[in-house]
Amino acid sequence: MENTKKQLSPEQREGLLKALKIRFEKNMNRHTDLEWADVQVKLEAHTEKLWPLHEMELTGGEPDVVGRDTMTGEFIFYDCSAESPKGRRSICYDHEALESRKEHKPKDSAIHMAADMGIELLTEEQYRELQKLGNFDTKTSSWLKTPVEIRKLGGAIFADYRYGNVFVYHNGADSYYAARGFRGSLRV
């Protein structure tokens, strides 16, 4: 997705970088072998990635670095808010599910919002990796990127953390709840 019209003002850029740095330094357990200076250099070299990070931040995702791809050198950001991001709740899974609802349609879908923001939904594997870094979604749940086979049958998957475990469930893709949103990832 091209974000050519989605530019941050200098003030927004400065505020975002400051927030990301503070979060990075406060949560070193998420990225023990990484240095903020390296992340900032990468962000400044790929300013087109600032818009998606800004959108993650605006919707309550609290994006943070959770690793680095050793093959590509890209830093990997996930939404690390304690609960599913507030600005992304009460949405169904995808556009097809949204369109299939005859009444009480939600305002949007997780897949559409993520695409518009320039991020990807977490997969089940990524969600389980995130949970190794802390306890997330102890009161909420998050839609996950759903395997095609499940989606073809009308379903979608979501997960949460309860009783010391990650639980992955299924629901109709057209369902939506006030306590269910989605978490995203971004590579820089």
JOZIFEN-V751699 format. One record per backbone hydrogen bond with DSSP energy under -1.0 kcal/mol. CO is the residue of the C=O (numbers start at 1). NH is the residue of the N-H. If there is no record, write none. Layout:
co: [CO:CO]
nh: [NH:NH]
//
This chain:
co: [3:5:9:10:11:12:13:14:15:16:17:18:19:20:21:22:23:27:28:31:35:36:37:38:39:40:41:42:46:47:49:50:51:52:53:54:55:56:57:59:61:61:62:64:67:69:74:75:76:77:78:82:85:86:92:93:94:95:96:108:109:110:111:112:113:114:114:120:122:123:124:125:126:127:130:137:141:142:147:148:150:151:154:156:157:158:159:160:162:165:167:169:171:172:173:177:177:179:180:181:183:184:185:186]
nh: [6:7:13:14:15:16:17:18:19:20:21:22:23:24:25:26:27:30:31:34:39:40:41:42:43:44:45:46:49:50:53:54:55:56:57:58:59:61:60:87:80:81:80:78:76:73:69:188:66:186:64:137:88:89:110:111:98:99:100:92:113:114:115:116:117:118:119:185:145:127:128:129:130:131:133:161:181:159:151:152:155:154:173:171:144:169:142:167:165:162:160:158:156:175:93:90:180:141:90:143:122:79:120:77]
//
